[in-house]
Amino acid sequence: MVRLSDFLERFRPAGVPGAAAPAGVPADYAADQAAELDPVFSALTDVRAACASERLRAEHRAEETRERARAQAAAIVSAARLDAGVERAQAVADIRQRSDKESSAIMRSADLAADGIRRRSAARMPEEVARVVAKIRSLAGDPP
């Protein structure tokens, strides 16, 4: 009679290639490993769920942070546009003020030059009038 252990010996896992051994069935390492690791993976199910939940919360927080950053950037751009308008107006006012100062300086210089010309003309006028009158008299035949 065949003993049960002899019967089961035929189905024992075969090892890796090496020295000759009695024939057997190939070892199903994947099944052994799966059986070994099932309790570990089962224990990790809660951890995986917690990680997925934490990742989802982190994604929501990241989106909220991006939205706040977008709003802050829009506020900064808006304020910069307002500031740019104020700066342009100030620059125009500064340029006008400088132009007015330059124009005033030029006008003062021109007034001084005109006053000098008027004074010189006034000083020379009697002499020139006398010369013109003498020329006209000489042409008319009047003695000077």
Secondary structure, DSSP 4 states (H G I P E B T S, - for coil): ---HHHHHHTTSEE-SS-S-----EEP-HHHHHHHHHHHHHHHHHHHHHHHHHHHHHHHHHHHHHHHHHHHHHHHHHHHHHHHHHHHHHHHHHHHHHHHHHHHHHHHHHHHHHHHHHHHHHHHHHHHHHHHHHHHHHHHHT---
